[in-house]
Amino acid sequence: MLVRGSPGHPGASQRAYTCKVKSWPTWFWYSLARVLLVVVPFAVLMIAGVDVWISAIVAALFGLAASLVFLRKQRDSLSTSIHDARTRNRAAVASADDDAEDAAADAAAQQ
């Protein structure tokens, strides 16, 4: 029996995707996980009949604790991407400023 994707299958040479699929940004997945870590316990506590304020406080505390424990890799990846974006912009501005300053210093030295 031929299984799809095996060498003898008629459609084996065709690719499923013809273009590169772009993945969602890191901040989206981290934010979604954080929201779910608060919303799910809140919904469970509300279904169980716990008071709204107590449910909100317990769900927020659970979401905070669970995100600190279970989302470390995602948090580190997010902070790295934010740092890279900020330093990349600063480097472009700093190099333009440095070039202008160097040109002014060279012009003053020649006089």
C-alpha positions in Angstrom: 0.0 0.0 0.0 1.4 3.4 -1.0 1.2 6.1 1.6 1.0 9.8 0.6 4.5 11.2 0.7 6.2 7.9 0.0 8.5 7.7 -3.1 6.1 5.5 -5.0 3.0 7.6 -4.5 1.8 9.5 -7.6 1.8 12.9 -5.8 5.1 12.4 -4.0 7.0 15.0 -6.1 4.4 17.7 -5.5 5.0 20.0 -2.5 2.1 20.9 -0.2 3.1 24.6 0.0 4.3 26.6 -2.9 5.4 29.6 -0.9 7.1 30.2 2.4 4.6 30.4 5.3 5.3 33.2 7.7 5.1 32.4 11.4 3.3 34.6 13.9 5.5 37.0 15.9 6.8 36.0 19.3 4.8 38.7 21.1 1.6 37.3 19.8 2.1 33.8 21.2 3.4 35.1 24.5 0.4 37.4 24.9 -2.0 34.7 23.9 -0.5 32.3 26.5 -0.6 34.9 29.2 -4.3 35.7 28.4 -5.2 32.1 28.4 -3.5 31.5 31.8 -5.8 34.1 33.3 -9.0 33.5 31.4 -9.2 29.7 31.8 -8.9 29.7 35.6 -11.3 32.6 35.8 -13.9 30.7 33.7 -13.4 27.6 35.8 -13.9 29.5 39.0 -17.0 31.3 37.7 -18.5 28.0 36.6 -17.8 26.6 40.1 -19.8 29.5 41.6 -17.0 31.5 43.2 -17.6 35.2 43.7 -16.4 37.4 40.8 -13.8 39.4 42.8 -12.3 36.3 44.3 -12.3 34.6 40.9 -10.5 37.5 39.3 -7.9 37.8 42.0 -7.2 34.1 42.1 -7.0 33.9 38.3 -4.7 36.9 38.1 -2.4 35.4 40.7 -2.4 32.0 39.0 -1.7 33.6 35.6 1.2 35.5 37.0 2.7 32.5 38.8 2.2 30.1 35.9 3.6 32.5 33.3 6.7 33.0 35.5 7.2 29.3 35.8 6.1 27.9 32.4 6.7 30.8 29.9 10.4 31.5 30.6 11.6 30.5 27.2 9.0 32.6 25.4 9.6 35.6 27.7 13.4 35.4 27.0 12.8 35.2 23.3 10.4 38.2 23.4 12.8 40.3 25.4 15.7 39.4 23.0 13.6 40.4 20.0 12.6 43.7 21.6 16.3 44.4 22.5 17.4 43.5 19.0 14.8 45.8 17.5 15.7 48.7 19.8 19.5 48.4 19.4 19.2 48.1 15.6 17.4 51.4 15.4 19.8 53.1 17.8 22.8 51.8 15.8 21.5 53.4 12.6 20.9 56.7 14.3 24.2 56.6 16.2 26.2 55.8 13.1 24.6 58.8 11.2 25.3 61.0 14.2 28.9 59.7 14.4 29.5 60.3 10.7 28.2 63.9 11.0 30.3 64.5 14.1 33.4 63.1 12.4 32.9 65.2 9.4 32.6 68.4 11.5 35.7 67.4 13.5 37.7 66.8 10.3 36.6 70.1 8.9 37.6 72.0 12.1 41.0 70.2 12.2 41.8 71.2 8.6 41.2 74.9 9.3 
